[in-house]
Amino acid sequence: MELTEILKTFIEEGQDWERKQTSVKGVSIIRLPATKNRAASLAIDINPIGDNGLPMKKKGIMIMNRAEIAAFRTAFNNEKVDGLVAALEEVLPERRTSGKPAKADVLQI
């Protein structure tokens, strides 16, 4: 089955807030519920996997179109952001991670 067909089936038959893992670690697809003003939709959730095999953040970054991913890429590639992260690392104590292992249902992309 082609990727677009799989996504169409997921948006039509998936449960609200259901998540499908992809073959790219840390990237999943989430089915967003319908609201009064829009139909159900899908979003890409980006939440990198840490060394312990668990997501790095409680919530990832949700991407719904090319403009959004382009804007995030621009921000992430800005050298000033690297400087800000370095300054934060100097000021904040190191964080520990914990949690439960991820599921195995994977969507190949």
Sequence and secondary structure as in RCSB ss.txt:
>XXXX:A:sequence
MELTEILKTFIEEGQDWERKQTSVKGVSIIRLPATKNRAASLAIDINPIGDNGLPMKKKGIMIMNRAEIAAFRTA
FNNEKVDGLVAALEEVLPERRTSGKPAKADVLQI
>XXXX:A:secstr
  HHHHHHHHHHHS TT EEEESSTTEEEEEE   SSS  EEEEEE  B TTSSBSSSS EEE SHHHHHHHHHH
HT HHHHHHHHHHHHHS             EE  
